Amino acid sequence: MDQSLAQLVRSCREAMRPYPITLLSDELLHTTIEMVADTTADRMTGDDRDALAEAMCKHLKGAVPFQVMAGSPIANKAGALLDLSPDAPLVDLRSRVREAFREARGTDAVRERDGGRPHMSLGYSWDTASSDTLQSALRRITPSHAPFHVDHVQLFDVQFRERARHPEAAAWEISWQPVATIPLGCST
């Protein structure tokens, strides 16, 4: 991770620490490009995963590495994130990955939705708190932007597990198991 992005993430974590947010480690920082929508990770076979990785390599063949800007940090009911801009290279990447998923698994593999604004997730909330004070703390971070270089896409098995946080609250925690790393410009 670029040093300026690492510093921005550390500053955000410091601001988020007092809040009911599960902070993502450096290894779990991510931007979700697309999700396989027709099944869950525990129902996929090794052949299913291989087919996805092969189709992704085929569809990412013409993609080139790019850089976007991460920031400013934002808090919302789901947690905290860094917006990513410009949108165009990430939207193109999403389109390529969607085509790969459709090729490997059929049209039901992708839900037709806009996918939301491109962002990097920093942490997920597990209880309610005032987002006003957190948003104010995040706005004080300077510099509030950092470059983010994209040169590959990773395919993960994603699992959601409920975990008790205290007697009155539980939270869904997400784990990622790497399946494949596909470089932009992949050669088949």
N, C-alpha and C positions, 0 to 999 in steps of 0.2 A: 504494500500500500504506500502511495506517495506520502512523504512526510507532512506536507501541509494538510492533506486529508486526514491523516492519523491524528494530528494536533486538533483539528476541528472536531473529530469524533471524541477524543479525550475530553475536550471542553464540554461537549454536549452531555457526555456521561456524567461528568461532575455536576452539571446543572440538574440532571434527571435523578441522581442518586437518592434524594429524599422522597421521591414519588413512587407510587405502586406500579412500577414499570420493570419488567424483566429486561435487563440490558443485554444486548447481543454482544458476544465476544467478537474480536477482530475476524475470527474464522467464520462467523455466522453473518457478518455484514453482507447485505445482498440487495440487489434490485430484482424483483420478480419480473421476468419477461413474459412468461405464460405458464399456465398449469395444465396438465393433462386432466380433462374434465370427465372422461367416460369411465374411470375406475379409480381405485385407491392404490397406493404404492404396495400394500401388502397383498394385493391380488395380481400384481404384475409378475411375469416370469422373466427369467434371464433373456429368453428370446425376444420378449416384448421390449425390454430395455435396449438390447442390441439393435433392434429395428428402429427405435427412436433415435439412438445415437447415429446410426448410419444415415437416416433421413436428415437429421440435423446437419451432419457434415456435408451432405449433398446441397442443402439449401443455404448453408453459410459459405459455400465455396466462393461466391462473388462478393461477400462482405469484406470490408476492410476495417482495420482497427481505427478507433476514433476517440476523441476526448470530449467529455461534457463537464459542466460545472456543477458541483454539489453544493447546495445551500440555497437559501438560508434555512436553518433548522426550524421545524414547525412541530407543535404539539397538537394532538387532536384526541378524540375519545379512544382511538385504537392504540395510541402510544406516541412515539416521536419519530421524525423522519427528516431526511434532507431531500428537498426537491432537486431534480436533475434537469438541466437544460443545456443546449437546445433539445427539443423533443424529437426532431426529425430523424436522427440516426437511431434513436431507441425505438421509435415507431417502426422504422424500416426493419430493425432487428426483430421486433415482435412479429411483424408480418411474415418474415422468413421462418421463424420458429413455428408459427401457427401452420404454415404450409407443410412443414416437416411433420408436425403432429398429425395433420389430416392424412398425409401420405402414409404414415406408418400405422395409424389406428382408425382412420375413417373420419367422417365429418363430425361425429359426436365427440371427438377428442378435444374439440375447442368450443367453448361457449362464445356465442356472438355477443360481445360487449366491447366497450371502448378501452377497457383495461386500466382506466384511470391515468392520472398524471404520472409520468416516470418519477420514481423516487428511490432512495436508499433507506431501508428500514433501520432504525437505531435501537428500538426496543418496543415491547408490546405491553400495554397496560393490563393489570390484573385486578384492579379495583378502581373506584371513583376517587377523584381528587380535583382540586381547582386547576383547570388548565390555564387560567389567567396568570397565576404566579409562575407557573412553569414557562409559559410563553414569554413572560417578561424576562425570566432568567436566560432563556435561549436567545432572546433578542440582544442581550448585553454581550454575547460572545462576539469577539472580533479577532481575526477576520472571520466573517460568517460564510465565506465561500472557499472552495478548494477544487482544483482540477481532479477529475476521475477518469482514468484511462481504461478503455474497454477493448480488450483484444481476444477475448474468448467467452464462451457461454458454458456454464456447467449444468449438467443434468443431475438432479438429485431425487432420491426417494425422500418424501417428506411425510413425517408422522406427527400427529397431534395427540398429546396426552394431557389429561387433566391432573393437576397437582394441587394439593392443599397449600394455601399460603398462610392462613391462620384459621382458627375455628369457624369463623363466619364466611370465609372466602376461599374459593378455589380458582385456579386459572388454567387456561389451555397453554401448554408450552409446546413449542415446535422444535423438532429435531430434523436435521438434514443429514442424509447419508450419501456421499458422492457416488455417482454411477459412471459418469463420463465427463471429460473436459474436451470441448470442441473449439479449436481456434478459429477465429474469423479468417476467412480465406482458406478453410480446410480443403485439403486435397484428398479425394477418395481413393 
